[in-house]
Amino acid sequence: MLSNHKLQVILEEIKEISRVDLSLYSDKGKLLTSTCEIEDNLEGAIQLFAESMAESQMLSGCHFFKVLVEHELEYILLARASGEEAYMIGRLAVCQIRNMVGAYQEQFDRNSFIQNIVLGNMLVVDMYNKAKKLHIEAAQRVVFIIEVSGKKDGVVVETIKNLFASGTRDFVTEVDERSVILVKDVREMGSDQELAALAKMLVDNLQTEAMVKVRVGYGNCVELLPDIARSYQEARMALEVGSIFYADSDTISYSNLGIGRLIYQIPTSLCEMFLREVFGEQVPEAFDEETTITINKFFENNLNISETARQLYIHRNTLVYRLERIQKTLGLDIRMFEDAMLFKIALMVISNMNYQKTGIQKEDKR
């Protein structure tokens, strides 16, 4: 239901216009919010009124009103004045509160509906019937998963909702303790660059406003409601694979996973066989810092020796010496395209296997 803070804001606004004090109670007679100090105890009178057939009643100098939502009693409203004017103000306040509660329930139902689609908990027939009732139309959508480093709090969710949930075309929901799901209508976003910019904007806003470190993964664009679950699974895989092969990136798209997506799905036994074929029985666990930096920079510059040497601030001959030393150790000359490609894939396979072993160890500790 609506928070007491939002109910208080509604009553304060009505009082400012009408100068009539208002109090709102639960159907059990518990005070929820009021525009004035409450001295009288009307709990008994409120419960009797709640059980009666009347929708409004005059008692103890106050107008009592029932706030019904879909024929169910939600609140009891008191207009603390007598006369026709107070009665009219009370009726208007009831109408305002009822509309606000109805809008909140509809939004809650819409988010719950999208959550069930994301998790694949609905039949296709039920999905389209429910979508029609909730006025959710077909559209191009992309699922973004915002994964919080550590445990997320309400600030993270509210920040995302403030950015995207003001309209009716985007949906923000939660499925676990560490992440928030954004189902974004992207009909007005025509390019991959715009999606990437949106993911980056999410990261920047949450780091600035919520003061948390996050990673954002997102799936492919889909048009049919049942396919939203697929986009969600793609976003989930983007985060998983990205944490192995693209750990330095705080945003990752499923469509940009490249060969990492393939390696991630290769069974461990085949990975081990591949590594033995490349390195023999001595699979390298890790390289020293100098070798690691040299290899990474060499690949970043597309095997360009001159540019790599310039960026490393070393002489070209020094770089050649380092590469020859790597060749002697591993039996691969990464200056040659085929060896470089083989070595790059091998490094990714090693990263994947180390990640899988870490995951198994964490499970064993639990």
Disulfide bonds with the S-S distance in Angstrom:
none
